[in-house]
Every structure is written in C-alpha cells, then in structure tokens.
Amino acid sequence: MNFRTYCTATLCSLLLLTACGEKKDETPPPKLFSEQREALDKAKTVDDTLQKSNEEQQKKIEQQSQ
C-alpha cells in the first residue's frame, strides 16, 4: 500500500467515526417567535369563545322563532 491509500483510509475512517459519534452538544433550541406564538394561542382561545357564543346565540334565535 502506498501513502495515498493510507491517507484515504484514514480520512474515510475519521469521517465515519465523526458521522456516527454521539451528539454531546445539548444546548436547548432557541425560542424563536415565542411572543408571536403566545399571541396566536390567545387569539385561538378568544376565537373559540366567540364561536361558542355565536352558536348559543343562533340556538336562542331558532328557539324563539319556533
């Protein structure tokens, strides 16, 4: 075997070991757009409340018209 073969084998081994190694960096993911998500969640709960109120109002109207 010549020098080039040794270098290629070493490089492939290093790449394989690096790719298969455990990920030790356990930093938490960044909290992107957390304020916007919170606002969206609040808006969804308000929308649900309005939807229920609207349904109840429709039921009352139907009961009164009968």
C-alpha positions in Angstrom: 0.0 0.0 0.0 1.2 3.4 -0.8 0.9 6.7 1.1 -2.2 7.9 -0.8 -4.1 4.7 0.2 -3.2 5.2 3.8 -4.4 8.8 3.7 -7.6 7.8 2.0 -8.3 5.0 4.5 -7.5 7.3 7.4 -9.7 10.1 6.1 -12.6 7.7 5.5 -12.2 6.3 9.0 -12.3 9.7 10.6 -15.3 10.7 8.6 -17.1 7.6 9.6 -16.3 8.0 13.3 -17.3 11.6 13.2 -20.6 10.9 11.5 -21.5 8.1 13.8 -20.5 9.7 17.0 -22.9 10.8 19.7 -24.1 14.3 19.7 -22.8 15.8 23.0 -24.0 19.4 22.4 -27.2 19.5 24.4 -28.0 23.2 24.2 -31.7 23.9 24.1 -33.2 25.1 20.8 -33.7 28.9 20.6 -37.1 30.1 21.4 -37.9 31.8 18.1 -41.1 33.8 17.8 -42.3 32.8 21.3 -44.2 36.0 21.8 -45.9 35.6 18.5 -46.9 32.0 19.3 -48.3 33.1 22.7 -50.3 35.8 21.0 -51.6 33.3 18.4 -52.6 30.9 21.2 -54.5 33.6 23.0 -56.3 34.6 19.8 -57.3 31.0 19.2 -58.9 30.8 22.6 -60.7 34.0 22.0 -61.9 32.7 18.7 -63.2 29.5 20.3 -65.1 31.5 22.9 -66.6 33.7 20.2 -67.6 30.7 18.2 -69.4 29.1 21.1 -71.1 32.3 21.9 -72.3 32.7 18.4 -73.6 29.1 18.3 -75.5 29.7 21.5 -77.0 32.9 20.1 -78.1 31.1 17.0 -79.8 28.4 19.1 -81.7 31.0 21.1 -82.8 32.7 17.9 -84.0 29.4 16.5 -85.9 28.6 19.7 -87.6 31.9 19.7 -88.7 31.6 16.1 -90.4 28.3 16.6 
